[in-house]
Amino acid sequence: MFDKNKVRLGIAPIGWTNDDMPALGGENTFEQCISEMALAGFTGCEVGNKYPKDTAVLKEALDLRGMRIASKWFSSFLVDKPFEETEKEFIKELDYLEAMGANRINISEQSRSVQGKEQLSIFDHKVVFSDKEWAVMCEGLNKLGRIAVERGFKLCFHHHMGTGVQTIAETERLMDNTDPELVFLCYDTGHFTFSGEDPLYILKKYPERIGHVHLKDVRPDVLKKATEERWSFLKAVREGTFTVPGDGCVDFDSVFKQLEKMQYEGWLLVEAEQDPAKANPFKYAKMARKFIAEKTGL
């Protein structure tokens, strides 16, 4: 069983309001979101587009509900922009997270990403970095990772559909060409499954590099259609490709068993972006919490 003192459960606000498509869940308020997270039994969350920018205001709202910030998404542009531009924004995010008592930051390289492009297929238009671009990205990640470590953070790289680091092979290349003491992985079960690959593989190969975990399930029937019709990432989200753990085809029994075996410490965070008009976020949050409790004892 997991050690409850070392493994914490959180959930992302993306099920209530979507960051890539703000109109999706636009009717749901920040207060409703964090209240329902707490009522569903979670004690942590990531940061969404409706969260107060003032850390004092945010902390008070979360404290009232027994919640805390686990981590936050950060878009890097190491390939397309001067390093100093990304570094400046990265430090701002660390300041914000430090004020909230967090010690993880999830970074995704968004140079030429089609993740947020409504009309571009993630299968046909995904960016492929050159060897030179890979070297620039990995060097930049090491530099940012050192800044993070010096401030008590773990930089956790988020492999993601539609980006230059989507597949297992690309994730391996990133892991093998960055410093294991500076760059960790934000491991996401749903993105590897969506990519048509076994999410368990990376857990077994890089157990010491897993810094943060996103629990996301995939509906196989929707995935099949998304693949055959070459959908964009945003269309895939709207149509319900992703769902909460226990509602799709991901083998979470094996995932949890491996995480436990490698004595993972940190957050297990449900991150299942759906259309809240189709999938009531509170209902699905409770479903996820019940499933995780049954499988892990947490």
Residue frames relative to the residue before (quaternion, step in Angstrom):
aa qw qx qy qz dx dy dz
M 1.0000 0.0000 0.0000 0.0000 0.00 0.00 0.00
F 0.5493 -0.6070 0.4602 0.3435 3.56 -1.19 0.53
D 0.4535 -0.6484 0.5397 0.2875 3.55 -1.22 0.59
K 0.3823 -0.7635 0.4770 0.2082 3.58 -0.47 1.22
N 0.6327 0.5282 -0.3336 0.4576 3.58 1.23 -0.36
K 0.7548 0.3781 -0.1945 0.4995 3.57 1.24 -0.38
V 0.7384 0.2974 -0.1913 0.5742 3.58 1.26 -0.34
R 0.0862 -0.8141 0.5743 -0.0030 3.56 -0.70 1.15
L 0.3467 -0.7527 0.5313 0.1764 3.54 -1.18 0.64
G 0.0425 0.7938 -0.6046 0.0514 3.52 -0.91 0.98
I 0.2087 -0.7566 0.6039 0.1392 3.53 -1.34 0.06
A 0.4224 -0.7163 0.5015 0.2387 3.57 -1.04 0.78
P 0.5200 -0.6573 0.4516 0.3060 3.61 -1.08 0.68
I 0.4680 0.7230 -0.4177 0.2894 3.57 1.29 -0.20
G 0.5876 0.5563 -0.3733 0.4539 3.59 1.25 -0.21
W 0.6816 0.4555 -0.2629 0.5088 3.55 1.29 -0.45
T 0.7850 -0.0328 0.0573 0.6160 3.57 0.91 -0.98
N 0.3281 -0.7923 0.4908 0.1540 3.56 -0.71 1.10
D 0.4358 -0.7232 0.4786 0.2409 3.58 -0.83 1.01
D 0.6910 0.4706 -0.2804 0.4716 3.59 1.01 -0.78
M 0.7715 0.1547 -0.0713 0.6131 3.56 1.21 -0.64
P 0.2192 -0.8397 0.4825 0.1184 3.61 0.31 1.25
A 0.6046 0.5612 -0.3676 0.4294 3.60 1.12 -0.53
L 0.6031 0.5418 -0.3492 0.4700 3.57 1.23 -0.49
G 0.8107 0.0720 -0.0973 0.5728 3.56 -0.24 1.28
G 0.2927 0.7965 -0.4855 0.2102 3.56 1.24 0.34
E 0.6393 0.5483 -0.3163 0.4366 3.56 1.20 -0.52
N 0.6347 0.5490 -0.3281 0.4336 3.60 1.21 -0.39
T 0.3382 -0.7683 0.5135 0.1777 3.56 -0.77 1.04
F 0.6587 -0.4899 0.4046 0.4030 3.54 -1.32 0.32
E 0.6740 0.5116 -0.2968 0.4426 3.57 0.89 -0.96
Q 0.6333 0.5177 -0.3276 0.4729 3.57 1.01 -0.81
C 0.6404 0.5610 -0.3105 0.4228 3.53 0.94 -0.98
I 0.7598 0.3824 -0.2352 0.4703 3.60 0.58 -1.06
S 0.5891 0.5559 -0.3722 0.4532 3.59 1.14 -0.51
E 0.6908 0.4658 -0.2819 0.4757 3.58 0.91 -0.90
M 0.5742 0.5633 -0.3807 0.4563 3.60 1.11 -0.56
A 0.6898 0.4802 -0.2716 0.4688 3.56 0.87 -1.02
L 0.6514 0.5189 -0.3114 0.4577 3.59 0.95 -0.86
A 0.6597 0.5050 -0.3036 0.4665 3.59 1.10 -0.67
G 0.6055 -0.6149 0.3313 0.3814 3.58 1.27 -0.19
F 0.5209 0.6226 -0.4244 0.4011 3.58 1.22 0.37
T 0.2786 -0.7805 0.5406 0.1445 3.57 -1.14 0.62
G 0.7777 0.2403 -0.1569 0.5593 3.57 1.26 -0.01
C 0.0575 -0.7893 0.6105 0.0315 3.55 -1.28 0.32
E 0.4263 -0.6335 0.5578 0.3252 3.51 -1.34 0.06
V 0.6000 -0.6042 0.4091 0.3279 3.57 -1.29 0.10
G 0.1606 -0.8019 0.5718 0.0643 3.56 -0.86 1.00
N 0.7054 -0.5045 0.3032 0.3949 3.56 -1.29 0.25
K 0.6861 0.4626 -0.2967 0.4766 3.61 1.20 -0.29
Y 0.4675 0.6846 -0.4465 0.3366 3.57 1.24 -0.02
P 0.5578 -0.6117 0.4378 0.3509 3.62 -1.02 0.74
K 0.4397 -0.6908 0.5066 0.2699 3.57 -0.99 0.82
D 0.6130 0.5328 -0.3300 0.4811 3.57 1.21 -0.59
T 0.3816 -0.7677 0.4668 0.2169 3.59 -0.44 1.21
A 0.6107 0.5508 -0.3600 0.4406 3.61 1.08 -0.60
V 0.6521 0.5038 -0.2983 0.4816 3.57 1.02 -0.85
L 0.6634 0.5045 -0.2982 0.4653 3.55 0.94 -0.90
K 0.6624 0.5149 -0.3159 0.4431 3.57 0.87 -0.91
E 0.6467 0.5197 -0.3282 0.4517 3.60 0.94 -0.81
A 0.6590 0.5148 -0.3039 0.4564 3.57 0.96 -0.91
L 0.6825 0.4730 -0.2853 0.4786 3.57 0.98 -0.82
D 0.6331 0.5476 -0.3288 0.4373 3.59 0.96 -0.86
L 0.6180 0.5627 -0.3363 0.4340 3.57 1.03 -0.80
R 0.7647 0.3549 -0.1667 0.5114 3.56 1.14 -0.69
G 0.5072 -0.6745 0.4062 0.3505 3.57 1.26 0.21
M 0.5065 0.6482 -0.4035 0.4007 3.55 1.18 0.67
R 0.0743 -0.7748 0.6236 0.0724 3.57 -1.30 0.32
I 0.5328 -0.6095 0.4781 0.3407 3.56 -1.30 0.33
A 0.2966 -0.7660 0.5507 0.1481 3.56 -0.89 1.01
S 0.7709 -0.1745 0.1901 0.5823 3.55 0.91 -0.98
K 0.2131 -0.7638 0.5941 0.1354 3.55 -1.32 -0.09
W 0.4994 -0.6375 0.5071 0.2950 3.55 -1.15 0.73
F 0.0072 0.7729 -0.6345 -0.0072 3.55 -1.13 0.74
S 0.2681 -0.7650 0.5691 0.1379 3.58 -0.78 1.06
S 0.1238 -0.7799 0.6105 0.0609 3.57 -0.72 1.08
F 0.1434 -0.7593 0.6289 0.0865 3.54 -1.27 0.55
L 0.0565 0.8589 -0.5035 0.0743 3.54 0.87 1.04
V 0.6711 0.4997 -0.2920 0.4633 3.57 1.09 -0.71
D 0.7913 0.3789 -0.1656 0.4504 3.58 0.87 -0.97
K 0.7848 0.2805 -0.1418 0.5341 3.60 1.16 -0.47
P 0.6357 -0.5051 0.3947 0.4301 3.60 -1.21 0.33
F 0.6062 -0.5952 0.3856 0.3598 3.59 -0.99 0.85
E 0.6327 0.5813 -0.3358 0.3860 3.57 0.95 -0.89
E 0.6195 0.5487 -0.3494 0.4394 3.59 1.08 -0.67
T 0.6784 0.4645 -0.2851 0.4927 3.57 0.92 -0.90
E 0.6218 0.5589 -0.3362 0.4336 3.58 0.99 -0.84
K 0.6538 0.5263 -0.3102 0.4465 3.58 0.90 -0.92
E 0.6968 0.4563 -0.2716 0.4821 3.58 0.89 -0.94
F 0.6077 0.5644 -0.3405 0.4430 3.57 1.10 -0.73
I 0.6602 0.5046 -0.3032 0.4664 3.57 0.93 -0.88
K 0.6097 0.5451 -0.3449 0.4606 3.60 1.06 -0.71
E 0.6672 0.4981 -0.2980 0.4668 3.56 0.96 -0.87
L 0.6302 0.5211 -0.3358 0.4675 3.58 1.03 -0.76
D 0.6143 0.5454 -0.3430 0.4556 3.60 1.02 -0.77
Y 0.6563 0.5180 -0.2935 0.4635 3.55 0.95 -0.97
L 0.7071 0.4655 -0.2630 0.4628 3.56 0.83 -1.03
E 0.6142 0.5491 -0.3430 0.4512 3.56 1.05 -0.74
A 0.6467 0.5197 -0.3094 0.4648 3.57 1.01 -0.83
M 0.7062 0.4409 -0.2506 0.4941 3.57 1.19 -0.58
G 0.5352 -0.6694 0.3838 0.3437 3.58 1.27 0.10
A 0.4687 0.6716 -0.4442 0.3633 3.58 1.23 0.40
N 0.1529 -0.7989 0.5716 0.1079 3.59 -1.22 0.35
R 0.6367 0.4399 -0.3502 0.5277 3.57 1.20 0.60
I 0.0232 -0.7597 0.6484 0.0429 3.56 -1.20 0.60
N 0.2665 -0.7780 0.5547 0.1269 3.57 -0.82 1.05
I 0.0815 -0.8268 0.5565 -0.0012 3.56 -0.51 1.19
S 0.0494 -0.7852 0.6173 0.0059 3.57 -0.98 0.90
E 0.3621 -0.7311 0.5359 0.2174 3.58 -0.78 1.01
Q 0.1309 -0.8502 0.5099 0.0018 3.53 -0.40 1.32
S 0.3371 0.7412 -0.5132 0.2714 3.59 1.19 0.27
R 0.8569 -0.0570 -0.0390 0.5108 3.56 -0.72 1.23
S 0.2807 0.7759 -0.5108 0.2415 3.57 1.17 0.55
V 0.2424 -0.7475 0.5965 0.1634 3.58 -1.14 0.67
Q 0.2698 0.8004 -0.4900 0.2155 3.57 1.30 0.29
G 0.8007 0.2911 -0.1367 0.5054 3.57 0.88 -0.93
K 0.5204 0.6393 -0.4092 0.3913 3.58 1.27 0.29
E 0.4046 -0.7731 0.4427 0.2064 3.55 -0.32 1.30
Q 0.7748 0.3847 -0.1881 0.4652 3.58 0.95 -0.87
L 0.6677 0.5236 -0.3004 0.4356 3.60 1.22 -0.16
S 0.4234 -0.7203 0.4997 0.2284 3.55 -0.76 1.08
I 0.4224 -0.6956 0.5204 0.2585 3.55 -0.98 0.85
F 0.6262 0.5249 -0.3306 0.4724 3.56 1.27 -0.22
D 0.7808 0.3589 -0.1679 0.4831 3.58 0.96 -0.89
H 0.7886 0.3277 -0.1463 0.4994 3.60 1.13 -0.55
K 0.3398 0.7616 -0.4946 0.2449 3.60 1.21 0.20
V 0.4777 -0.6725 0.4861 0.2887 3.57 -0.95 0.88
V 0.1080 -0.7518 0.6468 0.0689 3.55 -1.16 0.75
F 0.3120 -0.7837 0.5103 0.1675 3.57 -0.52 1.17
S 0.4609 -0.6434 0.5366 0.2927 3.55 -1.21 0.63
D 0.6851 -0.4566 0.3508 0.4462 3.58 -1.27 0.19
K 0.6469 0.5176 -0.3190 0.4602 3.58 0.98 -0.84
E 0.6667 0.4987 -0.3036 0.4632 3.58 0.95 -0.84
W 0.6043 0.5440 -0.3458 0.4683 3.57 1.08 -0.68
A 0.6602 0.5118 -0.3068 0.4562 3.56 0.93 -0.91
V 0.6465 0.5147 -0.3130 0.4681 3.58 0.97 -0.87
M 0.6703 0.5040 -0.3032 0.4526 3.59 0.89 -0.94
C 0.6985 0.4795 -0.2875 0.4468 3.56 0.79 -0.97
E 0.6255 0.5201 -0.3335 0.4764 3.57 1.05 -0.73
G 0.6584 0.5131 -0.3011 0.4610 3.56 0.97 -0.87
L 0.6485 0.5170 -0.3176 0.4598 3.57 0.99 -0.81
N 0.6233 0.5286 -0.3399 0.4653 3.58 1.04 -0.72
K 0.6535 0.5113 -0.3126 0.4624 3.58 0.98 -0.83
L 0.6734 0.4735 -0.2923 0.4868 3.57 0.95 -0.88
G 0.6262 0.5520 -0.3302 0.4406 3.56 1.06 -0.76
R 0.6388 0.5185 -0.3268 0.4651 3.57 1.05 -0.74
I 0.6179 0.5307 -0.3350 0.4737 3.57 1.03 -0.80
A 0.6575 0.5228 -0.2989 0.4527 3.56 0.97 -0.95
V 0.6772 0.5029 -0.2926 0.4505 3.58 0.82 -1.01
E 0.6569 0.5260 -0.3108 0.4419 3.56 0.94 -0.86
R 0.7253 0.3811 -0.2324 0.5241 3.56 1.25 -0.41
G 0.6202 -0.5989 0.3274 0.3866 3.56 1.25 0.36
F 0.5552 0.6027 -0.3802 0.4289 3.56 1.26 0.43
K 0.2664 -0.6777 0.6419 0.2404 3.49 -1.42 0.18
L 0.2905 -0.7100 0.6167 0.1765 3.56 -0.90 1.00
C 0.0669 -0.8138 0.5771 -0.0137 3.56 -0.61 1.19
F 0.2732 -0.7983 0.5170 0.1444 3.56 -0.39 1.23
H 0.2443 -0.7857 0.5589 0.1025 3.56 -0.83 1.08
H 0.2673 -0.7264 0.6179 0.1383 3.58 -0.47 1.26
H 0.0196 0.8370 -0.5389 0.0928 3.60 -0.82 0.91
M 0.5598 -0.6046 0.4560 0.3364 3.56 -1.09 0.76
G 0.8049 0.2931 -0.2215 0.4660 3.56 -1.02 0.85
T 0.6594 0.4767 -0.3078 0.4931 3.58 1.30 0.00
G 0.6855 -0.4918 0.3561 0.4017 3.55 -1.34 0.01
V 0.7275 0.2729 -0.2055 0.5950 3.58 1.28 -0.17
Q 0.1621 0.8148 -0.5196 0.1995 3.52 0.21 1.39
T 0.7628 0.3958 -0.1916 0.4741 3.55 0.83 -1.03
I 0.6513 -0.4812 0.3957 0.4333 3.55 -1.29 0.10
A 0.6334 0.5316 -0.3374 0.4498 3.60 0.97 -0.81
E 0.6675 0.4864 -0.2983 0.4785 3.59 0.96 -0.84
T 0.6374 0.5162 -0.3268 0.4696 3.58 1.03 -0.75
E 0.6244 0.5268 -0.3308 0.4724 3.58 1.03 -0.78
R 0.6492 0.5180 -0.3254 0.4520 3.58 0.91 -0.88
L 0.6543 0.5042 -0.3148 0.4675 3.58 0.98 -0.80
M 0.6651 0.5035 -0.3048 0.4595 3.57 0.89 -0.91
D 0.7116 0.4786 -0.2577 0.4452 3.56 0.93 -0.93
N 0.7537 0.3682 -0.2004 0.5062 3.58 1.20 -0.39
T 0.6432 0.4240 -0.3510 0.5323 3.55 1.23 0.54
D 0.6078 -0.5805 0.4130 0.3506 3.55 -1.23 0.53
P 0.4244 -0.7400 0.4602 0.2458 3.63 -0.62 1.08
E 0.6601 0.4885 -0.3149 0.4758 3.58 1.23 -0.28
L 0.7330 0.4190 -0.2171 0.4899 3.57 1.30 -0.25
V 0.7901 0.2379 -0.1013 0.5557 3.58 1.08 -0.73
F 0.0782 -0.7950 0.6014 -0.0089 3.54 -0.75 1.15
L 0.4745 -0.6780 0.4878 0.2776 3.56 -1.28 0.05
C 0.2617 -0.6685 0.6692 0.1916 3.50 -1.19 0.76
Y 0.1821 -0.8378 0.5124 0.0488 3.53 0.02 1.38
D 0.0459 -0.8181 0.5724 -0.0320 3.58 -0.70 1.12
T 0.3855 -0.7555 0.4868 0.2092 3.57 -0.49 1.22
G 0.6818 0.5291 -0.2899 0.4138 3.57 0.98 -0.85
H 0.6782 0.5016 -0.3085 0.4397 3.58 0.93 -0.83
F 0.6408 0.4930 -0.3379 0.4818 3.61 1.01 -0.68
T 0.6422 0.5151 -0.3247 0.4656 3.58 1.01 -0.77
F 0.6391 0.5200 -0.3136 0.4720 3.58 0.98 -0.87
S 0.6678 0.4997 -0.2894 0.4698 3.57 1.07 -0.73
G 0.5355 -0.6615 0.3822 0.3600 3.58 1.31 0.02
E 0.6275 0.5575 -0.3108 0.4459 3.55 1.24 0.41
D 0.5865 -0.5952 0.4338 0.3370 3.55 -1.31 0.34
P 0.3422 -0.7754 0.4893 0.2054 3.62 -0.42 1.14
L 0.5843 0.6053 -0.3691 0.3949 3.58 1.20 -0.44
Y 0.5447 0.6675 -0.3778 0.3391 3.57 1.17 -0.67
I 0.7031 0.4693 -0.2695 0.4614 3.56 0.81 -1.04
L 0.6086 0.5562 -0.3550 0.4406 3.60 1.01 -0.75
K 0.7007 0.4698 -0.2655 0.4668 3.55 0.95 -0.89
K 0.6978 0.4830 -0.2821 0.4476 3.59 1.01 -0.76
Y 0.8208 0.1618 -0.0609 0.5444 3.59 0.97 -0.82
P 0.0193 0.8513 -0.5243 0.0053 3.62 0.74 0.94
E 0.6936 0.4822 -0.2759 0.4585 3.58 1.05 -0.77
R 0.6727 0.5067 -0.2965 0.4504 3.61 1.25 -0.20
I 0.5279 0.6362 -0.4172 0.3776 3.61 1.23 -0.05
G 0.0917 -0.8460 0.5251 0.0070 3.55 -0.36 1.26
H 0.7827 0.0464 0.0108 0.6206 3.57 1.21 -0.50
V 0.1781 -0.8087 0.5555 0.0755 3.59 -1.02 0.75
H 0.1524 -0.7490 0.6410 0.0706 3.54 -0.98 1.01
L 0.1900 -0.7755 0.5963 0.0826 3.55 -0.73 1.12
K 0.1433 0.7775 -0.5860 0.1777 3.53 -0.48 1.27
D 0.2139 -0.7759 0.5811 0.1207 3.57 -0.90 0.92
V 0.2790 -0.7592 0.5719 0.1369 3.56 -1.28 0.37
R 0.3384 -0.7143 0.5757 0.2095 3.57 -0.96 0.92
P 0.4073 -0.7699 0.4335 0.2312 3.60 -0.38 1.22
D 0.6453 0.5280 -0.3374 0.4370 3.61 0.99 -0.72
V 0.6672 0.4756 -0.2963 0.4908 3.58 1.05 -0.79
L 0.6155 0.5486 -0.3376 0.4541 3.58 1.04 -0.77
K 0.6323 0.5363 -0.3258 0.4545 3.57 0.97 -0.85
K 0.6781 0.4831 -0.2836 0.4758 3.56 0.92 -0.92
A 0.6316 0.5425 -0.3228 0.4501 3.59 1.01 -0.86
T 0.6749 0.4963 -0.2780 0.4700 3.54 1.01 -0.88
E 0.6865 0.4918 -0.2805 0.4562 3.56 0.87 -0.96
E 0.7615 0.3656 -0.1894 0.5006 3.58 0.98 -0.85
R 0.4048 -0.7655 0.4346 0.2473 3.59 1.35 0.19
W 0.0968 0.8517 -0.5061 0.0953 3.56 0.85 1.01
S 0.5031 -0.5621 0.5481 0.3613 3.49 -1.40 0.19
F 0.6480 -0.5142 0.3763 0.4172 3.58 -1.24 0.30
L 0.6670 0.5168 -0.3095 0.4385 3.58 0.91 -0.90
K 0.6348 0.5070 -0.3318 0.4794 3.58 1.02 -0.74
A 0.6302 0.5430 -0.3303 0.4459 3.57 0.99 -0.81
V 0.6460 0.5093 -0.3136 0.4742 3.57 1.02 -0.81
R 0.6794 0.5072 -0.2918 0.4428 3.57 0.82 -1.02
E 0.7185 0.4577 -0.2473 0.4617 3.56 1.01 -0.82
G 0.5855 -0.6495 0.3427 0.3435 3.58 1.28 0.06
T 0.2178 0.7843 -0.5509 0.1844 3.59 1.00 0.68
F 0.7640 0.3311 -0.1744 0.5256 3.57 0.95 -0.89
T 0.0384 0.7661 -0.6413 0.0171 3.53 -1.25 0.55
V 0.6636 -0.5133 0.3608 0.4074 3.58 -1.28 0.03
P 0.6764 -0.4932 0.3485 0.4216 3.60 -1.20 0.44
G 0.7726 0.3316 -0.2681 0.4704 3.53 -0.98 0.96
D 0.6985 0.4563 -0.2563 0.4881 3.57 1.29 -0.18
G 0.7404 0.3573 -0.2090 0.5296 3.57 1.28 0.18
C 0.7273 -0.4731 0.3234 0.3777 3.55 -1.21 -0.58
V 0.4647 0.6828 -0.4588 0.3277 3.62 1.21 -0.04
D 0.3969 -0.7146 0.5308 0.2236 3.57 -0.98 0.91
F 0.0893 -0.8451 0.5263 0.0284 3.56 0.25 1.26
D 0.5216 0.6130 -0.4302 0.4088 3.61 1.13 -0.39
S 0.7011 0.4561 -0.2616 0.4816 3.58 0.90 -0.96
V 0.6269 0.5404 -0.3332 0.4515 3.59 1.02 -0.80
F 0.6893 0.4678 -0.2843 0.4746 3.59 0.81 -0.96
K 0.6287 0.5396 -0.3329 0.4502 3.58 1.01 -0.80
Q 0.6796 0.4823 -0.2906 0.4702 3.59 0.95 -0.85
L 0.6326 0.5271 -0.3287 0.4625 3.59 0.99 -0.82
E 0.6556 0.5009 -0.3013 0.4780 3.55 1.02 -0.84
K 0.6436 0.5435 -0.3120 0.4394 3.57 0.97 -0.91
M 0.7402 0.3916 -0.2256 0.4978 3.57 0.96 -0.84
Q 0.4198 -0.7504 0.4250 0.2830 3.57 1.35 0.25
Y 0.0483 0.8317 -0.5441 0.0994 3.51 0.89 1.07
E 0.0733 -0.7709 0.6321 0.0272 3.54 -1.09 0.85
G 0.5688 0.5742 -0.4367 0.3951 3.57 -0.86 0.93
W 0.7212 -0.4344 0.3304 0.4266 3.52 -1.19 -0.61
L 0.1553 -0.6752 0.7077 0.1380 3.49 -1.29 0.67
L 0.0014 -0.8540 0.5151 -0.0731 3.52 -0.30 1.27
V 0.3504 -0.7312 0.5498 0.2005 3.55 -0.68 1.14
E 0.0817 0.7805 -0.6138 0.0859 3.57 -0.72 1.07
A 0.2116 0.7922 -0.5322 0.2107 3.55 0.07 1.31
E 0.1454 -0.8235 0.5449 0.0621 3.55 -0.05 1.29
Q 0.0998 0.7661 -0.6233 0.1206 3.53 -0.81 1.15
D 0.5557 -0.5365 0.4849 0.4102 3.54 -1.31 0.02
P 0.3618 -0.7731 0.4728 0.2190 3.63 -0.40 1.16
A 0.5684 0.5763 -0.3902 0.4388 3.58 1.23 -0.28
K 0.7109 0.4051 -0.2403 0.5223 3.57 1.22 -0.51
A 0.7831 0.1902 -0.0742 0.5874 3.56 1.07 -0.79
N 0.3333 -0.7681 0.5121 0.1916 3.58 -0.13 1.29
P 0.4235 -0.7603 0.4247 0.2494 3.61 -0.43 1.17
F 0.6366 0.5198 -0.3388 0.4580 3.60 1.03 -0.72
K 0.6340 0.5316 -0.3160 0.4642 3.57 0.98 -0.88
Y 0.7165 0.4503 -0.2598 0.4653 3.57 0.84 -0.97
A 0.5921 0.5512 -0.3624 0.4630 3.58 1.15 -0.58
K 0.6593 0.4943 -0.3003 0.4803 3.59 0.98 -0.84
M 0.6109 0.5440 -0.3409 0.4633 3.58 1.06 -0.75
A 0.6729 0.5034 -0.2891 0.4584 3.56 0.91 -0.98
R 0.6619 0.5172 -0.3099 0.4454 3.57 0.92 -0.93
K 0.6502 0.5155 -0.3084 0.4652 3.58 0.98 -0.85
F 0.6560 0.5189 -0.3050 0.4554 3.56 0.94 -0.91
I 0.6760 0.4922 -0.2979 0.4605 3.59 0.88 -0.93
A 0.6293 0.5348 -0.3326 0.4554 3.57 1.00 -0.80
E 0.6744 0.5047 -0.2913 0.4535 3.56 0.93 -0.91
K 0.7334 0.4449 -0.2313 0.4591 3.56 0.99 -0.84
T 0.8135 0.2933 -0.1119 0.4896 3.59 1.03 -0.75
G 0.4217 -0.7003 0.4727 0.3291 3.57 1.16 -0.49
L 0.5083 0.6551 -0.4204 0.3684 3.59 1.26 0.02
